[in-house]
Amino acid sequence: MHKYITTISYVFAVTAVLLVLRFHLLPAVFAGLAVYVLTLKLARHLPKNMSRVAHKVALGVVSICVITFLISACAAIWSFIGSSHGIAALLATVVDTLGTLRHTLPDAVADVLPTTTEGLRQQLVEMLGEHVQKISVVGMEGIKIFAHVLLGMVVGGMAAVHHFNEHDKAPPLIGAFRSRLRNLTTAFDKVVFAQVKISGLNTTLTAIYLLVALPLFGVHLPMATFLVLFTFAVGMLPVVGNLASNTVIVVISLGVAPGVGIASLIFLVLIHKAEYFMNARIVGHEVQATAWELLSAMLLLEAVFGVVGLVAAPVVYAWLKAEIKEKGMI
């Protein structure tokens, strides 16, 4: 009987993952998991001699604080990106740089470069696919995504509050579901927070280069401060994010001077190589997976679900591998 219950929990879990990816609910799920994991981490520091009611109240306060912090941080980043010094200005700077480079490049290359901001945006949409259009939609779509994320955070906070209930009193199927959730949150914790550390280190090195090293040589790159924040934000996307930020920095550097562009390319390639080995070592070591395993999972899920699958792949693969290892199959 226990075997069938475990099988049912696996079927429900895999179906839930597929539905999340199919209906683009990943932001809500990741937001909920972030609140859940952070609340449990902070709950470890609560006094041990608290009554059950006081402990639940304290957990509720902690989860509310976590939700408030995450929303405030996201709002601050979004406000900065949407300001006059945000993405629109960055696209305009890149277009101006490409316009300057058109005169020094072969005609075959110059003809494919965009000449307007709208042209550049259209090329980015074509490269990244229809998901960019969905991500960039404002109005009702943006409100719906925000509502999903907020609801996901609330659910994550509620799940964290109920995490410390007596698990041995739960029915077998509920216990199996909790086991699946435990493995998923462990995978999320290892992969996502490791990626935050890697992105933070990459951003720190980029900030030193853009804000310290270049100015020491009398070079002031346009929008350097925004580029640092942009590097951290897109650095949360494995492989693709690093490539996007590096490309933008190199293009803008070429607009300043060819030598600056070459220096930026060399520096960022070194950072990228270092991050590649750190990613393989940190994330791969945490989930007991090699770099080629993670990259293969990313390619497969990207082919099936697009950008959403690409982002979710490391967590999904780490979770599936943890479940398989728990059964002693590998």
Buried (B, 14 or more C-beta within 10 A) or exposed (E): EEEEBBEBBBEBBBEBBEEBBEEBBBBBBBBBBBBBBBBBBBBEEBEEEEEEEEBBEBBBEBBBBBBEEBBEEEEEBBEBBEEEBBBBBBBBBBBBBBBEBBEEEEEEEBEEBBEEBEEBBEEBBEEBEEBBEBBEEEEEEEEEBBEBBBBBBBBBBBBBBEBEEEEEEEEBBEBBBBBBBEBBBBBBBBBBBBBEEBBEBBBEBBBEBBBEBBEEEEBEBBBBEBBBBBBBBBBBBBBBBBEBBBEBBBBBBBBBEEEBBEBBBEBBEEBBEBBBEBBBEBBBEBBEBEBEBBBBBBBBBBEEBBBBBBBBBBBBBBBBBBBEEEEEEE
